[in-house]
């Protein structure tokens, strides 16, 4: 699956939530996540802006825990970040961990965050609040297959396309630390 993705950083969470509710966006997720990122010892996946991940989701709406095994690969980062994503539900995180380890990957990092997601038409708007030791500010990710919808939701939230970025969170954090 390919998706268009952009971010808006340093957001006011309450303001974004209010605007999403005002445009009748439906809250579809409220969860705590642990994202375990894997790569080969030489970091070849991350160097190419890809990764392998085991995500543990504590779904606060459904009161259940789910596990996902995912690989992502950057296709383009010109106007939007376009990723190829392959994902499967697994019965527990240990199985995914064992598969990645058997392929020669190693656990590189484990990142905790809360995510609240809203659906507007065919677009997903995700409010991410990471553990402050990883990312000290909240941001939104807008994911869609339709460029017009992406532009529409950016405008409805009170932003312009110039306020968005196709950079990865790692690139954003690296730039912030260099300032």
Buried (B, 14 or more C-beta within 10 A) or exposed (E): EEBBBBBBBEBEBEEBBEBBEEBEBEBEBBBBBBBBBBBBEEEEBBEEBBBBBBBBBBBBEEEEEBBBBBBBEBEEBEEBBBBEBEEEEBEEBEEBBEBBEEEEBEBBEEBBBBBBBBBBEEBBBBBBBBEEEBBEBBBBBBBBEEEEBBBBBBEBBEBEEEBBBBBBBEBBBEEEEEE
